[in-house]
Amino acid sequence: MIAPSVTIALLGLLTALVALGFGERVLERMRLSSTAAIALMLAMVGAHFLPDWQITSRISVHFGSLILLGIVIYLMSTASQKEAVRAFGVGLITGALIWLSDKLLPVDPSSRWFVLDPVFIGGIAAGLTAYLLGRSRRSAFCGAILGLVFVDLANTLELMRAGINQPIHIGGGGLLASISLNPLIAVAVAEGIGEVRERLHRGPALPTGSDDNE
C-alpha cells in the first residue's frame, strides 16, 4: 500500500496547480470548474485525517472512505444517467480486475513473475475501461474509487464468511491512500490515451455526443 503522506502531498500539489490555472482542458472534459475541483481535492486531503467509525467490536469503517464515496455520488448525480450507469459499470469491471490480479499475480517485487505494483492496477484498469466504454474522464475517476471500494467490501465478506477472528478495517490506512490516488491515475490514463489518439488521427479525441463533451 502507498503511504498516505505521498497521496496527501500529490493532492496538495495538484490543488496548487489547478489554482494556478493548469489542467483546465481536463477539468472542462469532466465538466468541473476550477473551484469545484479544488474543493473536491481538499476534501480528499481532509479525508485522510478523519477517524474510524466503529460499527461492531470487530468491524470499523474509516470516515474518509465515506467522504470519497460522497464525491463519487456527487459526480454521478451531476452527470447524465447514461454516464452514471457507465461509471458504475467501470467500477464493477475495475473491481473484478483488481480482485483477479490479487488472486493471480504475485505482489512480492522480488518475484520473477512480478509485473506491476498492485497499488496502480485499479487506476490503470479504470482509465482503460472508461476510455473503451465511452472515453469519459469522469467515469474513469468514479470507477477507480468504486472498484477499490468494491474489492475492499468483497474481501471483508470473504473474511467474515471464513470466520477469521480479526479486526476488520474498511477503507482505512494505506487503502484510503490508494483510493485517493487511483482516480487521479485513471484520469491520467484516459487523458493520455485521448491525447495520443488525437495526435495520431489529427481529430477530436472525443466523439460527438460523448458524455465528457456534453
Contacts in CASP RR format, 6 or more apart in sequence:
PFRMAT RR
TARGET T0000
AUTHOR 0000-0000-0000
METHOD contacts of the structure
MODEL  1
MIAPSVTIALLGLLTALVALGFGERVLERMRLSSTAAIALMLAMVGAHFL
PDWQITSRISVHFGSLILLGIVIYLMSTASQKEAVRAFGVGLITGALIWL
SDKLLPVDPSSRWFVLDPVFIGGIAAGLTAYLLGRSRRSAFCGAILGLVF
VDLANTLELMRAGINQPIHIGGGGLLASISLNPLIAVAVAEGIGEVRERL
HRGPALPTGSDDNE
1 119 0 8 1.000
1 173 0 8 1.000
1 174 0 8 1.000
1 175 0 8 1.000
1 177 0 8 1.000
1 178 0 8 1.000
2 119 0 8 1.000
2 174 0 8 1.000
2 177 0 8 1.000
2 178 0 8 1.000
2 181 0 8 1.000
3 174 0 8 1.000
3 177 0 8 1.000
4 48 0 8 1.000
4 173 0 8 1.000
4 174 0 8 1.000
4 176 0 8 1.000
4 177 0 8 1.000
6 177 0 8 1.000
6 181 0 8 1.000
7 48 0 8 1.000
7 177 0 8 1.000
7 178 0 8 1.000
7 180 0 8 1.000
7 181 0 8 1.000
8 45 0 8 1.000
8 48 0 8 1.000
8 177 0 8 1.000
10 181 0 8 1.000
10 184 0 8 1.000
11 41 0 8 1.000
11 44 0 8 1.000
11 45 0 8 1.000
11 180 0 8 1.000
11 184 0 8 1.000
12 41 0 8 1.000
12 45 0 8 1.000
14 41 0 8 1.000
14 184 0 8 1.000
15 38 0 8 1.000
15 41 0 8 1.000
15 42 0 8 1.000
15 45 0 8 1.000
17 23 0 8 1.000
18 27 0 8 1.000
18 34 0 8 1.000
18 37 0 8 1.000
18 38 0 8 1.000
18 41 0 8 1.000
19 34 0 8 1.000
19 38 0 8 1.000
21 34 0 8 1.000
24 34 0 8 1.000
26 137 0 8 1.000
26 187 0 8 1.000
26 191 0 8 1.000
27 33 0 8 1.000
27 34 0 8 1.000
27 37 0 8 1.000
29 137 0 8 1.000
29 191 0 8 1.000
29 206 0 8 1.000
29 212 0 8 1.000
29 213 0 8 1.000
30 37 0 8 1.000
30 137 0 8 1.000
30 138 0 8 1.000
30 141 0 8 1.000
30 187 0 8 1.000
30 212 0 8 1.000
31 78 0 8 1.000
31 79 0 8 1.000
31 138 0 8 1.000
31 212 0 8 1.000
31 214 0 8 1.000
32 40 0 8 1.000
40 71 0 8 1.000
43 67 0 8 1.000
43 71 0 8 1.000
44 67 0 8 1.000
44 68 0 8 1.000
44 71 0 8 1.000
44 180 0 8 1.000
46 64 0 8 1.000
46 67 0 8 1.000
47 63 0 8 1.000
47 64 0 8 1.000
47 65 0 8 1.000
47 67 0 8 1.000
47 68 0 8 1.000
47 176 0 8 1.000
47 180 0 8 1.000
48 64 0 8 1.000
48 176 0 8 1.000
48 177 0 8 1.000
48 180 0 8 1.000
50 62 0 8 1.000
50 63 0 8 1.000
50 64 0 8 1.000
50 67 0 8 1.000
51 62 0 8 1.000
51 63 0 8 1.000
52 60 0 8 1.000
52 61 0 8 1.000
52 62 0 8 1.000
52 63 0 8 1.000
52 169 0 8 1.000
52 172 0 8 1.000
53 60 0 8 1.000
53 61 0 8 1.000
53 62 0 8 1.000
53 63 0 8 1.000
53 66 0 8 1.000
54 60 0 8 1.000
55 61 0 8 1.000
58 165 0 8 1.000
58 166 0 8 1.000
58 167 0 8 1.000
58 168 0 8 1.000
59 156 0 8 1.000
59 167 0 8 1.000
59 168 0 8 1.000
59 170 0 8 1.000
60 167 0 8 1.000
60 168 0 8 1.000
60 169 0 8 1.000
60 170 0 8 1.000
61 169 0 8 1.000
61 170 0 8 1.000
61 171 0 8 1.000
62 169 0 8 1.000
62 170 0 8 1.000
62 171 0 8 1.000
62 172 0 8 1.000
62 173 0 8 1.000
62 176 0 8 1.000
64 171 0 8 1.000
64 172 0 8 1.000
64 176 0 8 1.000
65 149 0 8 1.000
65 152 0 8 1.000
65 170 0 8 1.000
65 171 0 8 1.000
65 172 0 8 1.000
65 175 0 8 1.000
65 176 0 8 1.000
65 179 0 8 1.000
68 145 0 8 1.000
68 149 0 8 1.000
68 176 0 8 1.000
68 179 0 8 1.000
68 180 0 8 1.000
69 145 0 8 1.000
69 149 0 8 1.000
71 145 0 8 1.000
72 87 0 8 1.000
72 142 0 8 1.000
72 143 0 8 1.000
72 145 0 8 1.000
72 146 0 8 1.000
75 87 0 8 1.000
75 138 0 8 1.000
75 141 0 8 1.000
75 142 0 8 1.000
76 83 0 8 1.000
76 84 0 8 1.000
76 87 0 8 1.000
76 88 0 8 1.000
76 142 0 8 1.000
77 84 0 8 1.000
79 87 0 8 1.000
79 138 0 8 1.000
79 211 0 8 1.000
80 211 0 8 1.000
80 214 0 8 1.000
82 211 0 8 1.000
83 136 0 8 1.000
83 138 0 8 1.000
83 139 0 8 1.000
83 211 0 8 1.000
83 212 0 8 1.000
86 130 0 8 1.000
86 133 0 8 1.000
86 134 0 8 1.000
86 136 0 8 1.000
86 139 0 8 1.000
86 211 0 8 1.000
87 130 0 8 1.000
87 136 0 8 1.000
87 138 0 8 1.000
87 139 0 8 1.000
87 142 0 8 1.000
87 143 0 8 1.000
87 146 0 8 1.000
88 142 0 8 1.000
88 143 0 8 1.000
88 146 0 8 1.000
89 133 0 8 1.000
89 143 0 8 1.000
90 126 0 8 1.000
90 127 0 8 1.000
90 129 0 8 1.000
90 130 0 8 1.000
90 133 0 8 1.000
90 139 0 8 1.000
90 140 0 8 1.000
90 142 0 8 1.000
90 143 0 8 1.000
90 146 0 8 1.000
91 126 0 8 1.000
91 129 0 8 1.000
91 142 0 8 1.000
91 143 0 8 1.000
91 144 0 8 1.000
91 146 0 8 1.000
91 147 0 8 1.000
91 150 0 8 1.000
92 146 0 8 1.000
92 147 0 8 1.000
92 150 0 8 1.000
93 125 0 8 1.000
93 129 0 8 1.000
94 122 0 8 1.000
94 123 0 8 1.000
94 125 0 8 1.000
94 126 0 8 1.000
94 129 0 8 1.000
94 143 0 8 1.000
94 144 0 8 1.000
94 146 0 8 1.000
94 147 0 8 1.000
94 148 0 8 1.000
94 150 0 8 1.000
95 122 0 8 1.000
95 125 0 8 1.000
95 146 0 8 1.000
95 147 0 8 1.000
95 148 0 8 1.000
95 150 0 8 1.000
95 151 0 8 1.000
97 121 0 8 1.000
97 122 0 8 1.000
97 125 0 8 1.000
97 129 0 8 1.000
98 118 0 8 1.000
98 121 0 8 1.000
98 122 0 8 1.000
98 125 0 8 1.000
98 147 0 8 1.000
98 148 0 8 1.000
98 151 0 8 1.000
99 151 0 8 1.000
99 154 0 8 1.000
101 118 0 8 1.000
101 121 0 8 1.000
102 118 0 8 1.000
102 151 0 8 1.000
105 113 0 8 1.000
105 114 0 8 1.000
105 115 0 8 1.000
105 116 0 8 1.000
105 118 0 8 1.000
106 113 0 8 1.000
106 114 0 8 1.000
107 114 0 8 1.000
107 118 0 8 1.000
108 114 0 8 1.000
109 117 0 8 1.000
116 124 0 8 1.000
119 178 0 8 1.000
119 181 0 8 1.000
119 182 0 8 1.000
120 182 0 8 1.000
120 185 0 8 1.000
122 144 0 8 1.000
122 147 0 8 1.000
122 148 0 8 1.000
122 182 0 8 1.000
122 185 0 8 1.000
122 186 0 8 1.000
123 140 0 8 1.000
123 144 0 8 1.000
123 182 0 8 1.000
123 183 0 8 1.000
123 185 0 8 1.000
123 186 0 8 1.000
123 189 0 8 1.000
124 185 0 8 1.000
124 186 0 8 1.000
124 189 0 8 1.000
125 144 0 8 1.000
126 140 0 8 1.000
126 141 0 8 1.000
126 143 0 8 1.000
126 144 0 8 1.000
126 147 0 8 1.000
126 182 0 8 1.000
126 183 0 8 1.000
126 185 0 8 1.000
126 186 0 8 1.000
126 189 0 8 1.000
127 140 0 8 1.000
127 144 0 8 1.000
127 185 0 8 1.000
127 186 0 8 1.000
127 187 0 8 1.000
127 189 0 8 1.000
127 190 0 8 1.000
127 193 0 8 1.000
128 189 0 8 1.000
128 190 0 8 1.000
128 193 0 8 1.000
129 140 0 8 1.000
129 143 0 8 1.000
130 136 0 8 1.000
130 137 0 8 1.000
130 139 0 8 1.000
130 140 0 8 1.000
130 143 0 8 1.000
130 186 0 8 1.000
130 190 0 8 1.000
131 140 0 8 1.000
131 189 0 8 1.000
131 190 0 8 1.000
131 193 0 8 1.000
131 194 0 8 1.000
133 139 0 8 1.000
134 210 0 8 1.000
134 211 0 8 1.000
135 190 0 8 1.000
135 194 0 8 1.000
135 205 0 8 1.000
135 206 0 8 1.000
135 207 0 8 1.000
135 210 0 8 1.000
135 212 0 8 1.000
136 190 0 8 1.000
136 210 0 8 1.000
136 211 0 8 1.000
136 212 0 8 1.000
137 187 0 8 1.000
137 190 0 8 1.000
137 191 0 8 1.000
137 212 0 8 1.000
138 211 0 8 1.000
138 212 0 8 1.000
139 211 0 8 1.000
140 183 0 8 1.000
140 186 0 8 1.000
140 187 0 8 1.000
140 189 0 8 1.000
140 190 0 8 1.000
141 183 0 8 1.000
141 186 0 8 1.000
141 187 0 8 1.000
142 183 0 8 1.000
143 183 0 8 1.000
143 186 0 8 1.000
144 179 0 8 1.000
144 182 0 8 1.000
144 183 0 8 1.000
144 185 0 8 1.000
144 186 0 8 1.000
145 179 0 8 1.000
145 182 0 8 1.000
145 183 0 8 1.000
148 175 0 8 1.000
148 178 0 8 1.000
148 179 0 8 1.000
148 182 0 8 1.000
149 171 0 8 1.000
149 179 0 8 1.000
152 170 0 8 1.000
152 171 0 8 1.000
152 175 0 8 1.000
153 170 0 8 1.000
156 168 0 8 1.000
156 170 0 8 1.000
159 166 0 8 1.000
159 168 0 8 1.000
160 168 0 8 1.000
171 179 0 8 1.000
194 205 0 8 1.000
194 206 0 8 1.000
195 205 0 8 1.000
197 205 0 8 1.000
198 204 0 8 1.000
198 205 0 8 1.000
206 212 0 8 1.000
206 213 0 8 1.000
207 213 0 8 1.000
END
